[in-house]
Amino acid sequence: MKIFQTAIVFISILVAVNQSMADGKQPEISLDSITVTANKQEENIQEVPTSITVFDELILDDKNISSVRELTDYVPNLILTDSGTSGFTRPAMRGILADVGSGVSTAMFIDGIPVLSGSGYDDILQDIERVEVLRGPQGTLYGKNAEAGAINIITRQPDNTFRGKVSVDGGEDYKKEVSLNVSGPIIQDKLFFGLSAQYYDKDGFIKNGYTGDEADDLSHWYGKGQLRWTPIDDLDISFIFSQLEYDNDGNTMGLSEDGAAALGVAASGDRKVYSDFDTKEESKTSAQALKVSYDFNDTLNLTSITTHHSPIC
């Protein structure tokens, strides 16, 4: 019976298409266009002559992507390599990795603010409008540290609409993750705010056989704020600040986020290390930026970005 019903539906579709073609009308299928700023101007993604992967707000939510690290599961040729310290990660694009000093070969820009060292690639993605990942040399437009590619993150700008979101996630090893963001107007059409935060905590899965404790507990706090002021129609001023703090047990001195290398390599069978040395990591990274944008006309815009980025300390 199901086969018979499916056949009827299929035949009906063919008849409808043939009738439409007989009437001189071709069936039309329209897709929503995606606007990107990969070339420093608004363009339809189909007109961008480079290899690009784009995540909008809907895709980020659907795939539950909440950090730059999680982008690697969906971007071809992009890998983030752990250095052994939380928050310090080097990106590799198409097999190209900068392994000298703290530089990178794949630059990252958050609202135009450059992140040109491994400190910052563990950033949290909250209240994001769009993420653009460009593969291939991008030095012409993006300059230093973009030999292999560029990651362009665009935060959703606060406006006259109040928005808010709270999400709670849990998992194995007593994983707990709470995220929230809120934005809206302080003064209609003039002054706006945006706030986002995340708390993450997860027990380790590698045991220290000497003390009986987990050797790789993970925990971090993240907060980001934005004040946006539009005194006149053509002038847009934003002050952006963020901070990410780590408080990890047994995750230091060359310890990866999922292992206990500081205490020795764990065996694959029992996942245990043995040491009477209790390790702990407390570190943080922060950034502040002042962004001023002025439109002279519909085609000419001047943007100034002054920023300070504090690496892992």
Residue pairs with C-beta under 8 A, 6 or more apart in sequence:
17 27
20 26
20 27
33 44
33 45
33 46
34 44
34 45
34 54
34 56
35 42
35 43
35 44
35 45
36 42
36 43
36 44
36 45
36 48
36 52
36 54
36 130
36 132
37 43
37 132
37 152
37 154
38 48
38 50
38 52
38 132
38 134
38 152
39 48
39 141
40 141
45 52
45 54
50 134
50 135
50 136
50 138
51 134
51 135
51 136
52 132
52 133
52 134
52 135
53 74
53 75
53 76
53 132
53 133
53 135
54 130
54 131
54 132
54 133
55 63
55 65
55 71
55 74
55 130
55 131
55 133
56 129
56 130
57 128
57 129
57 130
57 156
59 65
60 66
60 125
60 128
60 131
63 70
63 73
63 74
64 70
64 169
65 71
65 74
65 125
66 124
66 125
66 126
66 177
66 179
66 198
67 122
67 123
67 124
67 125
68 80
68 108
68 121
68 122
68 123
68 125
68 151
68 153
69 80
69 89
69 121
69 122
70 125
71 78
71 131
71 133
71 151
72 78
72 79
72 80
75 133
76 135
77 93
77 94
77 95
77 135
78 91
78 92
78 93
78 106
78 133
78 135
78 149
79 91
79 92
79 93
80 89
80 90
80 91
80 92
80 121
81 89
81 90
81 91
81 92
81 97
82 89
82 256
82 257
83 89
83 90
83 118
84 253
84 254
84 255
84 256
84 261
85 252
85 281
85 283
85 312
86 122
86 218
86 220
86 246
86 248
86 251
86 257
86 281
86 283
86 312
87 119
87 120
87 122
87 244
87 246
87 283
87 285
87 312
88 118
88 119
88 122
88 311
88 312
89 118
89 121
89 122
90 97
90 98
90 99
90 104
90 118
90 121
91 97
91 104
91 105
91 106
91 108
91 121
91 148
91 151
92 105
92 106
92 148
93 105
93 106
93 135
93 148
93 149
94 135
94 136
94 148
94 149
96 105
96 106
96 147
96 148
97 105
98 104
98 105
98 145
98 147
102 117
102 118
102 119
102 311
103 116
103 117
103 145
104 116
104 117
104 118
104 121
104 145
105 145
105 146
105 147
105 148
105 149
106 145
106 146
106 148
106 149
106 150
106 151
107 114
107 115
107 116
107 138
107 142
107 143
107 144
107 145
107 146
107 149
107 150
107 151
108 114
108 115
108 120
108 121
108 123
108 150
108 151
108 152
108 153
109 115
109 142
109 150
109 151
109 152
109 153
110 123
110 153
110 155
110 287
111 153
111 154
111 155
111 238
111 240
111 289
111 291
112 291
112 303
112 305
113 240
113 287
113 289
113 291
113 305
113 307
113 309
114 145
114 307
115 121
115 123
115 309
116 144
116 145
117 311
119 285
119 309
119 311
119 312
120 285
120 287
120 309
120 311
122 244
123 153
123 242
123 244
124 196
124 198
124 222
124 224
124 244
125 131
125 153
126 179
126 181
126 196
126 197
126 198
126 222
126 224
127 155
127 156
127 165
127 181
127 183
127 194
127 196
127 224
128 153
128 154
128 155
128 156
129 154
129 155
129 156
129 157
130 153
130 154
131 151
131 152
131 153
131 154
132 151
132 152
132 153
132 154
133 149
133 150
133 151
133 152
134 149
134 150
134 151
134 152
135 148
135 149
136 148
136 149
137 146
137 147
137 148
137 149
138 146
138 149
138 150
139 146
139 147
142 150
155 194
155 226
155 240
156 183
156 194
157 192
157 194
157 228
157 238
158 183
158 184
158 185
158 192
158 193
158 194
158 226
158 228
159 183
159 185
159 192
160 184
160 185
160 188
160 189
160 192
161 184
162 182
162 183
162 184
162 185
163 181
163 182
163 183
163 184
164 180
164 181
164 182
164 183
165 179
165 180
165 181
165 182
166 178
166 179
166 180
167 177
167 178
167 179
167 180
168 177
168 178
168 179
169 175
169 176
169 177
169 178
169 179
170 176
170 177
171 202
173 202
173 203
173 204
173 205
174 201
174 202
174 203
175 200
175 201
175 202
175 203
176 199
176 200
176 201
176 202
177 198
177 199
177 200
177 201
178 198
178 199
179 196
179 197
179 198
179 199
180 196
180 197
180 198
181 194
181 195
181 196
181 197
182 194
182 195
182 196
183 192
183 193
183 194
183 195
183 226
184 192
184 193
185 191
185 192
185 193
186 192
186 193
189 230
190 229
190 230
190 231
191 227
191 228
191 229
191 230
192 227
192 228
192 229
192 230
193 225
193 226
193 227
193 228
194 224
194 225
194 226
194 228
195 223
195 224
195 225
195 226
196 222
196 223
196 224
196 225
197 221
197 222
197 223
197 224
198 220
198 221
198 222
199 220
199 221
199 222
200 218
200 219
200 220
200 222
201 218
201 219
202 217
202 218
202 219
203 214
203 217
204 214
204 215
204 216
204 217
204 218
204 249
204 250
204 260
205 214
205 216
205 258
205 271
206 214
206 215
206 216
206 250
206 259
206 260
206 266
206 271
206 272
206 273
207 213
207 214
207 215
207 270
207 271
207 272
207 273
208 214
208 215
208 250
208 260
208 263
208 272
208 273
208 274
208 275
209 272
209 273
209 274
210 274
210 275
210 276
211 276
211 278
213 249
213 250
213 278
214 249
214 250
215 249
215 250
215 260
215 263
215 266
215 273
215 279
216 248
216 249
216 250
216 251
216 255
216 257
216 258
216 259
216 260
217 248
217 249
217 250
217 251
218 248
218 251
218 257
219 246
219 247
219 248
220 244
220 245
220 246
220 247
220 248
221 244
221 245
221 247
222 242
222 243
222 244
222 245
223 242
223 243
224 240
224 241
224 242
224 243
225 240
225 241
225 242
226 238
226 239
226 240
226 241
227 238
227 239
228 236
228 237
228 238
229 236
229 237
229 238
230 236
230 237
231 237
234 294
234 295
234 296
235 292
235 293
235 294
235 295
236 292
236 293
236 294
237 290
237 291
237 292
237 293
238 289
238 290
238 291
238 292
239 288
239 289
239 290
239 291
240 287
240 288
240 289
240 290
240 291
241 286
241 287
241 288
241 289
242 286
242 287
243 284
243 285
243 286
243 287
244 284
244 285
244 286
245 282
245 283
245 284
246 281
246 282
246 283
246 284
247 281
247 282
248 280
248 281
248 282
249 279
249 280
249 281
250 260
250 262
250 263
250 278
250 279
250 280
251 257
251 262
251 279
251 280
251 281
252 262
252 279
252 280
252 281
253 262
253 279
254 261
254 262
255 261
255 262
255 263
255 279
255 281
259 265
259 266
260 266
260 273
262 277
262 279
263 273
263 274
263 275
263 277
263 279
264 273
264 274
264 275
265 273
266 272
266 273
283 312
283 313
284 310
284 312
284 313
285 309
285 310
285 311
285 312
285 313
286 309
286 310
287 307
287 308
287 309
287 310
288 307
288 308
289 305
289 306
289 307
289 308
290 305
290 306
290 307
291 303
291 304
291 305
291 306
292 303
292 304
292 305
293 301
293 302
293 303
293 304
294 301
294 302
294 303
295 301
296 302
